[in-house]
Amino acid sequence: MAPVTEFKVARAGDVALVTIDNGEDWQKPTFFGEAALLSLDRALDELERGDFAAAVFTGKPFFFAAGADITEFPDITPNRAREGSRAGHELFARLRALPIPTVAAINGACLGGGVELALHCSARTVSPVVRHFAFPEVFLGLFPAWGGTQLLPRLVGPDAAVKVIVANPLRQNRMLNGAQVAELGIADRLLPAVEFVDESVAFARELAERPLDRAAPDWSDGETVLRRARTSVEDQVHGAAPAPYVALDLIEGARTWTVEEGYAREEDAIAELLPGPQAQASIYSFQLVEQRARRLRPAGEPRKVSKVGIVGAGLMARQIATLFLRRLEVPIVLRDVKQEIVDEAIAEIGAEAGKRADEGKARFLASIVSGGTDYAGFADCDLVLEAVFEDLVVKQDVFAELERVVRDDCTLATNTSSLSVTEMAADLRVPHRVVGMHFFNPVALMPLLEIIRAQETDEPTLATAYDVGTKLRKRPVLVADAPGFVVNRVLTRMTRVIMDAIEHGSPVEAVDEAVMSLGMPMAPSVLLAMVGPRVANHVLETMHEAFPERFDLSPTLANYAAGNDEVVIVDDDPWTHEQVVDRVLDAVADEIHRLLDERVVAEAADVDTCLLLGAGWPFFLGGITKHLDQSGRAERLFGRPFAAMAPTATARV
């Protein structure tokens, strides 16, 4: 059973101290479900009847409040959505109408409805240790529907309101820290963490004697701000998700509406939006990445990792080594063919890992990175990961060299993006300690880690890779050893359709526009440039070797890989916008269906998790299978939706 949030009223002299708590530590957020709102109702009764001079609302250690309980949203009806919004409005309006000053003492993470509660207080204090302050609703296909779109613009004006409510969520849910909250004028005081609650209580007493005199926000350039914001939203979501547009309309209305009218507009809008396909897909996505991805831990006991080896010192190897050094703080040893390359990598890795550390920690981290051109330094490693050129023979040679040096209980991992891990381990003396650990570029930002189980991989090896991945703060997903695994297989199938459209005479810009209309985070041409045509073509060649009937080689992509921009027209018959979209979605649906048939993953939810975390696909598509189900495409192609396809046993080819 999920912990229940309560509003606990205590007395600090003449000030009421209301603590938002669910009896758990900071890792279990305080959500506002129905029980929490009933508890707030009782707390407000007590404040309305009491003889307090002021009231301070604060959270449990390291956490203020996370807002509405998203687990109550799936399959919600319009009436239920409207009632939920109205219930929050009525309770928070009572808080706003209290005859005493109220202070939200934001001591930790403050999200969504937690921010809205704070906005209904007379004033806000914030601690400098706060790292997560945000309205994530637009990221989830929603908008703040408990008064956030009305009170924030009234407090800080349109520019800051647009930034917090719309722009930041669309930038991969960017958060504010405590200092930024104060700088924007959302918080009235930035108070030191040591005596934060005591100083917030003292501030509340000051307000009882002398209320704040705030200047009205500047709306003189509001029209320009909102016009630019709408243009930016169009560039990012291309009309595929209604939430940011609705949020901007509500922010604009806050300039002229009464608060009560604004509440009513929020209720009308959420009744339409929350039961809609984008919001429901976003809720599904949120549950996948926040819950499912954390639960699928292998059964084996992980081995201890106290020293890590990285074979390779190129760009990807450096990024991975930096992450290992920063998160694990264990000795790292590198190997490459030239000492000058290794030396340059060592300096770069130490400097990068130490950027967020104090001087002493930075020196320590830099001191535990070493390397050379041989494998001698790998003898006492507990885990060695190869990140060399994507060639099977090269990787087999690396593992053969390693096996001559490392202990038999040392985990050997490969960062291959598409090659067979089973084949890499086939000629080894101890093949069961080989596993795939596929990181995504840029390593520091992309949360996904595909953990690839080869045919011989044993449970302790799998558990070790998974345990290390979680310590690196990645979201590991277990996949079977199959060409391209999950993300690259789906993306390459989509890329082949896109190249097919171009090779039929469709302009690149038109193809980009068609794919972007689905709400993809970037145009295919931009993604290709970012990944690199050589890499993309190499993966296509790997997929063609495995599945030639579906992954034809592309002469145009081969040209791009060779540095030639010439498009090869194989049939001058341009596709329409609708044809591009239909053929992309049909191909993606078909490939996902094959992944499930081959038991590369246990169920469709794993594919969605991988695409959300490893390819940045939008939450409002639900990864992709939710959209394919909602649109009826899966039913048309396979006779049933992906959600109805029975999970397989442990995924394994």
Backbone hydrogen bonds, N-H to C=O, Kabsch-Sander energy under -0.5 kcal/mol:
donor,donor_aa,acceptor,acceptor_aa,energy
6,E,21,D,-3.3
8,K,6,E,-0.7
8,K,19,T,-2.7
9,V,7,F,-0.6
10,A,8,K,-0.5
10,A,17,L,-2.3
12,A,15,V,-3.4
15,V,12,A,-1.4
16,A,54,A,-2.6
17,L,10,A,-2.9
18,V,16,A,-0.7
18,V,56,V,-3.3
19,T,8,K,-2.7
19,T,17,L,-0.6
20,I,58,T,-2.8
21,D,6,E,-2.5
21,D,19,T,-0.7
28,K,25,D,-1.9
31,F,29,P,-1.0
32,F,67,G,-3.5
33,G,31,F,-0.9
37,L,33,G,-2.1
38,L,34,E,-2.0
39,S,35,A,-1.9
40,L,36,A,-2.4
41,D,37,L,-2.1
42,R,38,L,-1.9
43,A,39,S,-2.3
44,L,40,L,-2.7
45,D,41,D,-2.0
46,E,42,R,-1.9
47,L,43,A,-2.2
48,E,44,L,-2.8
49,R,45,D,-1.8
50,G,46,E,-1.6
53,A,14,D,-3.3
54,A,14,D,-0.9
55,A,101,P,-2.1
56,V,16,A,-3.1
57,F,103,V,-3.0
58,T,18,V,-2.7
59,G,105,A,-0.5
60,K,20,I,-1.1
60,K,63,F,-0.6
63,F,60,K,-2.3
64,F,109,A,-2.1
65,A,109,A,-1.4
66,A,30,T,-2.6
67,G,30,T,-0.7
69,D,32,F,-1.1
70,I,68,A,-0.9
72,E,69,D,-1.8
73,F,70,I,-1.7
76,I,73,F,-1.6
81,A,77,T,-2.5
82,R,78,P,-2.5
83,E,79,N,-2.5
84,G,80,R,-2.3
85,S,81,A,-2.1
86,R,82,R,-2.7
87,A,83,E,-2.7
88,G,84,G,-1.7
89,H,85,S,-2.4
90,E,86,R,-2.8
91,L,87,A,-2.1
92,F,88,G,-2.8
93,A,89,H,-2.5
94,R,90,E,-1.4
95,L,91,L,-1.7
96,R,92,F,-2.5
97,A,93,A,-1.7
98,L,95,L,-1.2
103,V,55,A,-2.5
104,A,123,A,-2.3
105,A,57,F,-3.4
105,A,103,V,-0.8
106,I,104,A,-1.1
106,I,125,T,-2.8
107,N,105,A,-1.2
109,A,62,F,-1.6
110,C,132,H,-2.9
111,L,65,A,-2.5
112,G,134,A,-1.9
114,G,111,L,-2.8
115,V,112,G,-0.9
116,E,112,G,-1.9
117,L,113,G,-2.4
118,A,114,G,-1.9
119,L,115,V,-2.3
120,H,116,E,-1.3
120,H,117,L,-0.6
121,C,118,A,-1.3
122,S,102,T,-0.6
123,A,102,T,-1.9
125,T,104,A,-2.6
126,V,189,R,-2.3
127,S,106,I,-2.0
130,V,127,S,-1.6
133,F,176,L,-1.2
134,A,110,C,-1.9
135,F,164,V,-0.7
139,F,136,P,-0.6
140,L,136,P,-1.0
140,L,137,E,-1.0
141,G,138,V,-1.7
142,L,137,E,-2.7
149,T,144,P,-0.9
150,Q,147,G,-1.0
151,L,147,G,-2.7
152,L,148,G,-1.6
154,R,150,Q,-0.9
155,L,151,L,-1.4
156,V,152,L,-2.8
157,G,153,P,-1.9
161,A,157,G,-1.7
162,V,158,P,-2.8
163,K,159,D,-2.0
164,V,160,A,-2.4
165,I,161,A,-2.9
166,V,162,V,-2.2
167,A,162,V,-2.6
168,N,163,K,-3.0
170,L,166,V,-1.7
171,R,167,A,-0.7
171,R,168,N,-1.2
172,Q,170,L,-0.6
173,N,169,P,-1.9
174,R,168,N,-2.5
176,L,133,F,-2.3
178,G,130,V,-2.3
181,V,177,N,-2.1
182,A,178,G,-2.0
183,E,179,A,-2.4
184,L,180,Q,-2.2
185,G,182,A,-1.2
186,I,181,V,-1.6
187,A,181,V,-1.4
188,D,124,R,-2.8
189,R,124,R,-1.3
191,L,126,V,-1.8
191,L,189,R,-0.7
196,F,193,A,-1.2
199,E,195,E,-2.9
200,S,196,F,-2.0
201,V,197,V,-2.4
202,A,198,D,-2.2
203,F,199,E,-2.2
204,A,200,S,-2.1
205,R,201,V,-2.0
206,E,202,A,-1.9
207,L,203,F,-2.1
208,A,204,A,-1.5
209,E,205,R,-1.1
209,E,206,E,-0.6
210,R,206,E,-3.1
214,R,212,L,-0.7
219,W,217,P,-0.7
222,G,219,W,-1.9
225,V,221,D,-2.6
226,L,222,G,-2.5
227,R,223,E,-2.1
228,R,224,T,-2.5
229,A,225,V,-2.1
230,R,226,L,-2.3
231,T,227,R,-2.0
232,S,228,R,-2.4
233,V,229,A,-2.5
234,E,230,R,-2.3
235,D,231,T,-2.0
236,Q,232,S,-1.4
237,V,233,V,-3.1
238,H,233,V,-0.6
238,H,234,E,-1.5
240,A,237,V,-2.5
246,V,242,P,-2.2
247,A,243,A,-2.7
248,L,244,P,-2.0
249,D,245,Y,-2.0
250,L,246,V,-2.2
251,I,247,A,-2.4
252,E,248,L,-2.4
253,G,249,D,-2.1
254,A,250,L,-1.3
255,R,252,E,-1.4
256,T,253,G,-1.5
257,W,253,G,-2.9
262,G,258,T,-2.4
263,Y,259,V,-2.6
264,A,260,E,-2.0
265,R,261,E,-2.2
266,E,262,G,-2.3
267,E,263,Y,-2.4
268,D,264,A,-2.3
269,A,265,R,-2.4
270,I,266,E,-2.8
271,A,267,E,-1.7
272,E,268,D,-1.0
273,L,269,A,-2.5
274,L,270,I,-2.3
276,G,273,L,-1.3
279,A,273,L,-0.5
280,Q,276,G,-2.2
281,A,277,P,-2.4
282,S,278,Q,-2.3
283,I,279,A,-2.3
284,Y,280,Q,-2.0
285,S,281,A,-2.4
286,F,282,S,-2.8
287,Q,283,I,-2.3
288,L,284,Y,-1.8
289,V,285,S,-2.4
290,E,286,F,-2.3
291,Q,287,Q,-1.6
292,R,287,Q,-1.9
293,A,288,L,-2.8
294,R,291,Q,-0.9
295,R,291,Q,-0.7
295,R,292,R,-1.6
296,L,292,R,-1.1
297,R,295,R,-1.9
303,R,460,P,-0.5
306,S,304,K,-0.6
308,V,331,P,-2.5
309,G,383,L,-2.6
310,I,333,V,-2.9
311,V,385,L,-2.4
312,G,310,I,-0.7
312,G,335,R,-3.3
318,R,314,G,-2.6
319,Q,315,L,-2.0
320,I,316,M,-2.4
321,A,317,A,-2.7
322,T,318,R,-2.5
323,L,319,Q,-2.0
324,F,320,I,-2.5
325,L,321,A,-2.6
326,R,322,T,-2.6
327,R,323,L,-2.6
328,L,324,F,-2.5
329,E,324,F,-0.8
329,E,325,L,-1.0
332,I,368,I,-2.6
333,V,308,V,-2.2
334,L,370,S,-2.2
335,R,310,I,-1.4
336,D,372,G,-1.5
342,V,338,K,-1.7
343,D,339,Q,-3.0
344,E,340,E,-2.1
345,A,341,I,-2.2
346,I,342,V,-2.8
347,A,343,D,-2.1
348,E,344,E,-2.2
349,I,345,A,-3.0
350,G,346,I,-2.4
351,A,347,A,-2.1
352,E,348,E,-2.6
353,A,349,I,-2.7
354,G,350,G,-1.5
355,K,352,E,-1.2
357,A,354,G,-1.4
362,A,358,D,-2.8
363,R,359,E,-2.1
364,F,360,G,-2.1
365,L,361,K,-2.7
366,A,362,A,-2.2
367,S,363,R,-1.7
368,I,364,F,-0.8
368,I,365,L,-1.0
369,V,366,A,-1.0
370,S,332,I,-2.5
372,G,334,L,-1.8
378,F,375,Y,-2.0
379,A,376,A,-1.4
381,C,378,F,-1.8
382,D,307,K,-2.4
383,L,307,K,-1.3
384,V,411,T,-2.6
385,L,309,G,-2.9
386,E,413,A,-2.6
387,A,311,V,-3.0
391,D,389,F,-2.3
395,K,391,D,-2.3
396,Q,392,L,-2.6
397,D,393,V,-2.3
398,V,394,V,-2.0
399,F,395,K,-2.3
400,A,396,Q,-2.3
401,E,397,D,-2.3
402,L,398,V,-2.5
403,E,399,F,-2.5
404,R,400,A,-0.9
404,R,401,E,-0.7
405,V,402,L,-1.9
406,V,402,L,-2.8
407,R,379,A,-0.5
410,C,407,R,-1.4
411,T,382,D,-2.4
412,L,433,R,-2.8
413,A,384,V,-3.1
413,A,411,T,-0.5
414,T,435,V,-1.7
415,N,386,E,-1.9
424,M,420,S,-1.5
425,A,421,V,-1.6
426,A,422,T,-0.7
426,A,423,E,-0.5
428,L,425,A,-1.8
433,R,430,V,-1.2
434,V,431,P,-1.5
435,V,412,L,-2.2
436,G,452,I,-2.4
437,M,414,T,-3.2
438,H,450,E,-2.6
439,F,437,M,-0.9
440,F,448,L,-0.6
445,L,442,P,-1.2
446,M,442,P,-2.5
448,L,613,L,-1.3
449,L,475,R,-1.6
450,E,438,H,-1.9
451,I,449,L,-0.7
451,I,477,V,-2.6
452,I,436,G,-2.1
452,I,450,E,-0.7
453,R,451,I,-0.6
453,R,479,V,-2.5
454,A,452,I,-0.7
457,T,454,A,-0.6
458,D,432,H,-2.3
462,L,458,D,-2.2
463,A,459,E,-3.0
464,T,460,P,-2.2
465,A,461,T,-2.4
466,Y,462,L,-2.2
467,D,463,A,-2.7
468,V,464,T,-2.7
469,G,465,A,-2.3
470,T,466,Y,-2.2
471,K,467,D,-1.9
472,L,468,V,-1.7
473,R,470,T,-1.5
474,K,469,G,-2.5
475,R,447,P,-3.2
477,V,449,L,-2.2
479,V,451,I,-2.8
480,A,600,V,-2.7
481,D,453,R,-1.3
482,A,480,A,-1.1
484,G,418,S,-1.2
485,F,482,A,-2.5
488,N,484,G,-0.7
489,R,484,G,-1.2
490,V,486,V,-2.5
491,L,487,V,-2.9
492,T,488,N,-2.2
493,R,489,R,-1.9
494,M,490,V,-2.2
495,T,491,L,-2.8
496,R,492,T,-2.3
497,V,493,R,-1.5
498,I,494,M,-2.2
499,M,495,T,-2.8
500,D,496,R,-2.0
501,A,497,V,-2.2
502,I,498,I,-2.0
503,E,499,M,-2.6
504,H,500,D,-0.6
504,H,501,A,-0.8
505,G,502,I,-1.7
506,S,501,A,-2.2
511,V,507,P,-2.2
512,D,508,V,-2.8
513,E,509,E,-2.3
514,A,510,A,-2.1
515,V,511,V,-2.3
516,M,512,D,-2.8
517,S,513,E,-1.3
518,L,515,V,-1.4
519,G,516,M,-2.2
520,M,515,V,-0.8
527,L,523,A,-2.5
528,L,524,P,-2.6
529,A,525,S,-1.8
530,M,526,V,-2.2
531,V,527,L,-2.9
532,G,528,L,-2.7
536,A,532,G,-2.5
537,N,533,P,-2.7
538,H,534,R,-2.1
539,V,535,V,-2.4
540,L,536,A,-2.2
541,E,537,N,-2.4
542,T,538,H,-2.0
543,M,539,V,-2.6
544,H,540,L,-2.8
545,E,541,E,-2.1
546,A,542,T,-1.4
547,F,543,M,-3.5
550,R,547,F,-1.6
551,F,547,F,-2.1
552,D,550,R,-0.6
558,A,554,S,-2.3
559,N,555,P,-1.9
560,Y,556,T,-2.5
561,A,557,L,-2.6
562,A,558,A,-1.4
563,G,560,Y,-1.6
564,N,559,N,-3.1
565,D,563,G,-0.5
569,I,567,V,-0.7
570,V,503,E,-2.2
570,V,568,V,-0.8
571,D,503,E,-1.6
573,D,504,H,-1.5
573,D,571,D,-2.2
580,V,576,T,-2.3
581,V,577,H,-2.2
582,D,578,E,-2.8
583,R,579,Q,-2.6
584,V,580,V,-2.4
585,L,581,V,-2.5
586,D,582,D,-2.7
587,A,583,R,-2.0
588,V,584,V,-2.5
589,A,585,L,-2.7
590,D,586,D,-2.4
591,E,587,A,-2.4
592,I,588,V,-2.4
593,H,589,A,-2.3
594,R,590,D,-2.0
595,L,591,E,-2.3
596,L,592,I,-2.0
597,D,593,H,-2.3
598,E,594,R,-2.5
599,R,596,L,-1.1
600,V,595,L,-2.5
601,V,595,L,-0.6
606,D,603,E,-1.6
607,V,603,E,-0.9
608,D,604,A,-2.2
609,T,605,A,-2.4
610,C,606,D,-2.2
611,L,607,V,-2.4
612,L,608,D,-2.6
613,L,609,T,-2.4
614,G,610,C,-2.8
615,A,611,L,-1.2
617,W,611,L,-2.1
621,L,618,P,-1.6
622,G,619,F,-2.1
623,G,618,P,-1.0
624,I,622,G,-1.8
626,K,622,G,-1.0
627,H,621,L,-1.5
628,L,624,I,-2.3
629,D,625,T,-2.1
630,Q,626,K,-3.1
631,S,627,H,-2.4
632,G,629,D,-1.2
633,R,628,L,-0.8
634,A,628,L,-2.1
636,R,632,G,-2.1
637,L,633,R,-2.4
638,F,634,A,-3.1
639,G,635,E,-1.8
640,R,634,A,-0.7
644,A,641,P,-1.2
645,M,642,F,-1.7
648,T,602,A,-2.4
652,R,599,R,-0.5
